[in-house]
Amino acid sequence: QVQLVESGGGLVQAGGSLRLSCAVSGRLFSIIAMGWHRQTPGKERDLVARIGSGDMVTYADSVKGRFTISKDNAKNEVILQLQMNSLKPDETAVYYCEVIVSGGVSYWGQGTQVTVSS
């Protein structure tokens, strides 16, 4: 199994920045992809950014040039981060980190609220 603990959400004014972190521990050798999603009430959870096999990075079109996903590998954990710049009010959402392990199983963080005020 894999454990995920998120941090870093909060309230920011439009145009501001936030950095989200997700501490990942457990069976790290089984991880094949890691990423961030966001969800607003009544809507589906949408992919924001992902690091896949070979460290290939994918971004949603709406965040390209403003968001940066990164990961730092330590001995017993991986820290997945999402640097979000020039935030917009419509990006207010709960942000979730996701880890996909071999076999296609997904694990999710608890979610962290990001609120962007206009």
C-alpha positions, 0 to 999 in steps of 0.5 A: 500500500501507499500512504499520501498526506497533503498540505499547503492549501489555503486562501489566496488572492487572484494572481497569487501563488500557492504550493501544494505538497503531498508526502508519499510513503509505503511501497514506493517501488510500485509507483508508476505515476503521480499527479494532482487533480482538482474538483469543485462541487457537482463536477468531476475530478479533473487532472491538473498535472501528472508525472508518468513513466520516464518522468514524462510530465503532462499538464492540463491546457488551462494551467500550462505556463503557470503550474509546475509539478515536481517530485523529490525522492528521499529514502523512505518517501517521495514529496510531490509538489505543485507550484501554482502561480497566477491563480484565478478565482475559477481555480478554487477547488479541492486539490487531490494528489494521486499515486498510481501503482503497478496494476493500475490501482490509484491511491488518493490524498485526503484533499486540500482546499484552495480558495482564490478570491477575486 
